[in-house]
C-alpha cells in the first residue's frame, strides 16, 4: 500500500486503531499479542531503555522489516510520539498491523512503577529477539 492509499483510506476507525496507551500495551504484551519496538537512535536506547523493547532506529526501519513478526501488532514508541507516529504509518504501508504508543516511553515508564513493574516483569516478559 502506498502512503497515498493509506491516507485515502484513513477514517475515524483507522484513527482510533492506530493508537494504544501504556495500560493496553502492558496487557497486550502479557497476552503475547504485541511486539514493542523502540525507534530511538542507538545512543538514546543505550542511555536508557525498556528491557522488553527491541531497538530499531527509525532511520533503519526500512532495512530491518524482516526482524518484525507478521503475526503480532507492532507497537512503535519513542519518548513522546513524534517518531513513533512516522514509524507506525510506514509499517502500515508495508502491510504490518501497527499502532503507536500515545503516552510515549516516558508515559510507559511512569505507568510501570512499583507493583505494576514487578507484576509485569514477573509475568516472564522477555526482550524481543
Contact map, one row per residue, 1 for C-alpha under 8 A:
111011000000000000000000000000000000000000000000000000000000000000000000000000000000000000011110000000000000000000000000000000000
111111000000000000000000000000000000000000000000000000000000000000000000000000000000000000001000000000000000000000000000000000000
111111100000000000000000000000000000000000000000000000000000000000000000000000000000000011001000000000000000000000000000000000000
011111110000000000000000000000000000000000000000000000000000000000000000000000000000000000000000000000000000000000000000000000000
111111111000000000000000000000000000000000000000000000000000000000000000000000000000000000000000000000000000000000000000000000000
111111111100000000000000000000000000000000000000000000000000000000000000000000000000000000011000000000000000000000000000000000000
001111111100000000000000000000000000000000000000000000000000000000000000000000000000000000000000000000000000000000000000000000000
000111111100000000000000000000000000000000000000000000000000000000000000000000000000000000000000000000000000000000000000000000000
000011111110000000000000000000000000000000000000000000000000000000000000000000000000000000000000000000000000000000000000000000000
000001111111111000000000000000000000000000000000000000000000000000000000000000000000000000000000000000000000000000000000000000000
000000001111111000000000000000000000000000000000000000000000000000000000000000000000000000000000000000000000000000000000000000000
000000000111111100000000000000000000000000000000000000000000000000000000000000000000000000000000000000000000000000000000000000000
000000000111111110000000000000000000000000000000000000000000000000000000000000000000000000000000000000000000000000000000000000000
000000000111111111000000000000000000000000000000000000000000000000000000000000000000000000000000000000000000000000000000000000000
000000000111111111100000000000000000000000000000000000000000000000000000000000000000000000000000000000000000000000000000000000000
000000000001111111100000000000000000000000000000000000000000000000000000000000000000000000000000000000000000000000000000000000000
000000000000111111110000000000000000000000000000000000000000000000000000000000000000000000000000001000000000000000000000000000000
000000000000011111110000000000000000000000000000000000000000000000000000000000000000000100000000011100000000000000000000000000000
000000000000001111111000000000000000000000000000000000000000000000000000000000000000000000000000001111000000000000000000000000000
000000000000000011111101100000000000000000000000000000000000000000000000001000000000000000000000001111000000000000000000000000000
000000000000000000111111100000000000000000000000000000000000000000000000000000000000000000000000000011100000000000000000000000000
000000000000000000011111110000000000000000000000000000000000000000000000000000000000000000000000000011100011001000000000000000000
000000000000000000001111111000000000000000000000000000000000000000000000000000000000000000000000000000000000001000000000000000000
000000000000000000011111111100000000000000000000000000000000000000000000000000000000000000000000000000000000000000000000000000000
000000000000000000011111111110000100000000000000000000000000000000000000001000000000000000000000000010000000000000000000000000000
000000000000000000000111111111000000000000000000000000000000000000000000000000000000000000000000000000000000000000000001000000000
000000000000000000000011111111100000000000000000000000000000000000000000000000000000000000000000000000000000000000000000000000000
000000000000000000000001111111111100000000000000000000000000000000000000000000000000000000000000000000000000000000000000000000000
000000000000000000000000111111111110000000000000000000000000000000000000000000000000000000000000000000000000000000000000000010000
000000000000000000000000011111111000000000000000000000000000000000000000000000000000000000000000000000000000000000000001001010000
000000000000000000000000001111111100000000000000000000000000000000000000000000000000000000000000000000000000000000000000000000000
000000000000000000000000000111111110000000000000000000000000000000000001000000000000000000000000000000000000000000000000000000000
000000000000000000000000000111111110000000000000000000000000000000000001100000000000000000000000000000000000000000000000000000000
000000000000000000000000100110111111000000000000000000000000000000000001111000000000000000000000000000000000000000000000000000000
000000000000000000000000000010011111100000000000000010000000000000001001111000000000000000000000000000000000000000000000000000010
000000000000000000000000000000000111110000000000000111000000000000000000011110000000000000000000000000000000000000000000000000000
000000000000000000000000000000000011111000000000000011110000000000000000011110000000000000000000000000000000000000000000000000000
000000000000000000000000000000000001111100001000000011111000000000000000000111000000000000000000000000000000000000000000000000000
000000000000000000000000000000000000111110000000000000111100000000000000000111000011001000000000000000000000000000000000000000000
000000000000000000000000000000000000011111011000000000111100000000000000000011000010000000000000000000000000000000000000000000000
000000000000000000000000000000000000001111111000000000011100000000000000000000000000000000000000000000000000000000000000000000000
000000000000000000000000000000000000000111111100000000111000000000000000000000000000000000000000000000000000000000000000000000000
000000000000000000000000000000000000000011111110000000000000000000000000000000000000000000000000000000000000000000000000000000000
000000000000000000000000000000000000000111111111000000000000000000000000000000000000000000000000000000000000000000000000000000000
000000000000000000000000000000000000010111111111100000100000000000000000000000000000000000000000000000000000000000000000000000000
000000000000000000000000000000000000000001111111100000000000000000000000000000000000000000000000000000000000000000000000000000000
000000000000000000000000000000000000000000111111100000000000000000000000000000000000000000000000000000000000000000000000000000000
000000000000000000000000000000000000000000011111110000000000000000000000000000000000000000000000000000000000000000000000000000000
000000000000000000000000000000000000000000001111111010000000000000000000000000000000000000000000000000000000000000000000000000000
000000000000000000000000000000000000000000000001111110000000000000000000000000000000000000000000000000000000000000000000000000000
000000000000000000000000000000000000000000000000111110000000000000000000000000000000000000000000000000000000000000000000000001100
000000000000000000000000000000000001000000000000011111000000000000000000000000000000000000000000000000000000000000000000000011110
000000000000000000000000000000000011110000000000111111100000000000000000000000000000000000000000000000000000000000000000000000110
000000000000000000000000000000000001110000000000000111110000000000000000000000000000000000000000000000000000000000000000000000111
000000000000000000000000000000000000111101001000000011111000000000000000000000000000000000000000000000000000000000000000000000000
000000000000000000000000000000000000111111000000000001111101100100000000000000000000000000000000000000000000000000000000000000000
000000000000000000000000000000000000011111000000000000111111100000000000000000000000000000000000000000000000000000000000000000000
000000000000000000000000000000000000001110000000000000011111100000000000000000000010001000000000000000000000000000000000000000000
000000000000000000000000000000000000000000000000000000001111110000000000000000000000000000000000000000000000000000000000000000000
000000000000000000000000000000000000000000000000000000011111111100000000000000000000000000000000000000000000000000000000000000000
000000000000000000000000000000000000000000000000000000011111111110000000000000000000001000000000000000000000000000000000000000000
000000000000000000000000000000000000000000000000000000000011111110000000000000000000000000000000000000000000000000000000000000000
000000000000000000000000000000000000000000000000000000000001111111000000000000000000000000000000000000000000000000000000000000000
000000000000000000000000000000000000000000000000000000010001111111110000000000000000000000000000000000000000000000000000000000000
000000000000000000000000000000000000000000000000000000000000111111110000000000000000000000000000000000000000000000000000000000000
000000000000000000000000000000000000000000000000000000000000001111111000000000000000000000000000000000000000000000000000000000000
000000000000000000000000000000000000000000000000000000000000000111111000000000000000000000000000000000000000000000000000000000000
000000000000000000000000000000000000000000000000000000000000000111111100010000000000000000000000000000000000000000000000000000000
000000000000000000000000000000000010000000000000000000000000000001111111010000000000000000000000000000000000000000000000000000000
000000000000000000000000000000000000000000000000000000000000000000011111100000000000000000000001100000000000000000000000000000000
000000000000000000000000000000000000000000000000000000000000000000001111100000000000000000000000000000000000000000000000000000000
000000000000000000000000000000011110000000000000000000000000000000001111110000000000000000000000100000000000000000000000000000000
000000000000000000000000000000001110000000000000000000000000000000000111111000000000000000000001111000000000000000000000000000000
000000000000000000000000000000000111100000000000000000000000000000011001111100000000000000000001111000000000000000000000000000000
000000000000000000010000100000000111100000000000000000000000000000000000111110000000000100000000011110000000000000000000000000000
000000000000000000000000000000000001111000000000000000000000000000000000011111000001101100000000011110000000000000000000000000000
000000000000000000000000000000000001111100000000000000000000000000000000001111111011000000000000000110011000000000000000000000000
000000000000000000000000000000000000011100000000000000000000000000000000000111111111000000000000000010011000000000000000000000000
000000000000000000000000000000000000000000000000000000000000000000000000000011111000000000000000000000011110000000000000000000000
000000000000000000000000000000000000000000000000000000000000000000000000000011111100000000000000000001111110000000000000000000000
000000000000000000000000000000000000000000000000000000000000000000000000000011111111100000000000000111110000000000000000000000000
000000000000000000000000000000000000000000000000000000000000000000000000000001011111110000000000000000000000000000000000000000000
000000000000000000000000000000000000001100000000000000000100000000000000000011001111111000000000000000000000000000000000000000000
000000000000000000000000000000000000001000000000000000000000000000000000000111001111111100000000000110000000000000000000000000000
000000000000000000000000000000000000000000000000000000000000000000000000000100001111111110000000000100000000000000000000000000000
000000000000000000000000000000000000000000000000000000000000000000000000000000000111111111000000000000000000000000000000000000000
000000000000000000000000000000000000001000000000000000000100100000000000000100000011111111100000000000000000000000000000000000000
000000000000000001000000000000000000000000000000000000000000000000000000001100000001111111110000011100000000000000000000000000000
001000000000000000000000000000000000000000000000000000000000000000000000000000000000111111111000010000000000000000000000000000000
001000000000000000000000000000000000000000000000000000000000000000000000000000000000011111111100000000000000000000000000000000000
000000000000000000000000000000000000000000000000000000000000000000000000000000000000001111111111110000000000000000000000000000000
100001000000000000000000000000000000000000000000000000000000000000000000000000000000000111111111110000000000000000000000000000000
111001000000000000000000000000000000000000000000000000000000000000000000000000000000000011111111000000000000000000000000000000000
100000000000000000000000000000000000000000000000000000000000000000000000000000000000000001111111000000000000000000000000000000000
100000000000000000000000000000000000000000000000000000000000000000000000000000000000000000111111100000000000000000000000000000000
000000000000000000000000000000000000000000000000000000000000000000000100110000000000000000111111110000000000000000000000000000000
000000000000000000000000000000000000000000000000000000000000000000000101110000000000000000110011111000000000000000000000000000000
000000000000000001000000000000000000000000000000000000000000000000000000111100000000000110110001111100000000000000000000000000000
000000000000000011110000000000000000000000000000000000000000000000000000111100000000000100000000111110000000000000000000000000000
000000000000000001110000000000000000000000000000000000000000000000000000001110001001100100000000011111000000000000000000000000000
000000000000000000111100100000000000000000000000000000000000000000000000001111001001000000000000001111111000000000000000000000000
000000000000000000111100000000000000000000000000000000000000000000000000000000011000000000000000000111110000000000000000000000000
000000000000000000001100000000000000000000000000000000000000000000000000000000011000000000000000000011111111000000000000000000000
000000000000000000000000000000000000000000000000000000000000000000000000000011111000000000000000000011111111000000000000000000000
000000000000000000000000000000000000000000000000000000000000000000000000000011110000000000000000000010111111100000000000000000000
000000000000000000000000000000000000000000000000000000000000000000000000000000110000000000000000000000111111110000000000000000000
000000000000000000000100000000000000000000000000000000000000000000000000000000110000000000000000000000111111111000000000000000000
000000000000000000000100000000000000000000000000000000000000000000000000000000000000000000000000000000111111111100000000000000000
000000000000000000000000000000000000000000000000000000000000000000000000000000000000000000000000000000001111111110000000000000000
000000000000000000000000000000000000000000000000000000000000000000000000000000000000000000000000000000000111111110000000000000000
000000000000000000000110000000000000000000000000000000000000000000000000000000000000000000000000000000000011111110010000000000000
000000000000000000000000000000000000000000000000000000000000000000000000000000000000000000000000000000000001111111111000000000000
000000000000000000000000000000000000000000000000000000000000000000000000000000000000000000000000000000000000111111111000000000000
000000000000000000000000000000000000000000000000000000000000000000000000000000000000000000000000000000000000000111111100000000000
000000000000000000000000000000000000000000000000000000000000000000000000000000000000000000000000000000000000000111111110000000000
000000000000000000000000000000000000000000000000000000000000000000000000000000000000000000000000000000000000001111111111000000000
000000000000000000000000000000000000000000000000000000000000000000000000000000000000000000000000000000000000000111111111100000000
000000000000000000000000000000000000000000000000000000000000000000000000000000000000000000000000000000000000000001111111110000000
000000000000000000000000000000000000000000000000000000000000000000000000000000000000000000000000000000000000000000111111111000000
000000000000000000000000010001000000000000000000000000000000000000000000000000000000000000000000000000000000000000011111111110000
000000000000000000000000000000000000000000000000000000000000000000000000000000000000000000000000000000000000000000001111111110000
000000000000000000000000000000000000000000000000000000000000000000000000000000000000000000000000000000000000000000000111111110000
000000000000000000000000000001000000000000000000000000000000000000000000000000000000000000000000000000000000000000000011111110000
000000000000000000000000000000000000000000000000000000000000000000000000000000000000000000000000000000000000000000000001111111000
000000000000000000000000000011000000000000000000000100000000000000000000000000000000000000000000000000000000000000000001111111100
000000000000000000000000000000000000000000000000001100000000000000000000000000000000000000000000000000000000000000000000000111110
000000000000000000000000000000000000000000000000001111000000000000000000000000000000000000000000000000000000000000000000000011111
000000000000000000000000000000000010000000000000000111000000000000000000000000000000000000000000000000000000000000000000000001111
000000000000000000000000000000000000000000000000000001000000000000000000000000000000000000000000000000000000000000000000000000111
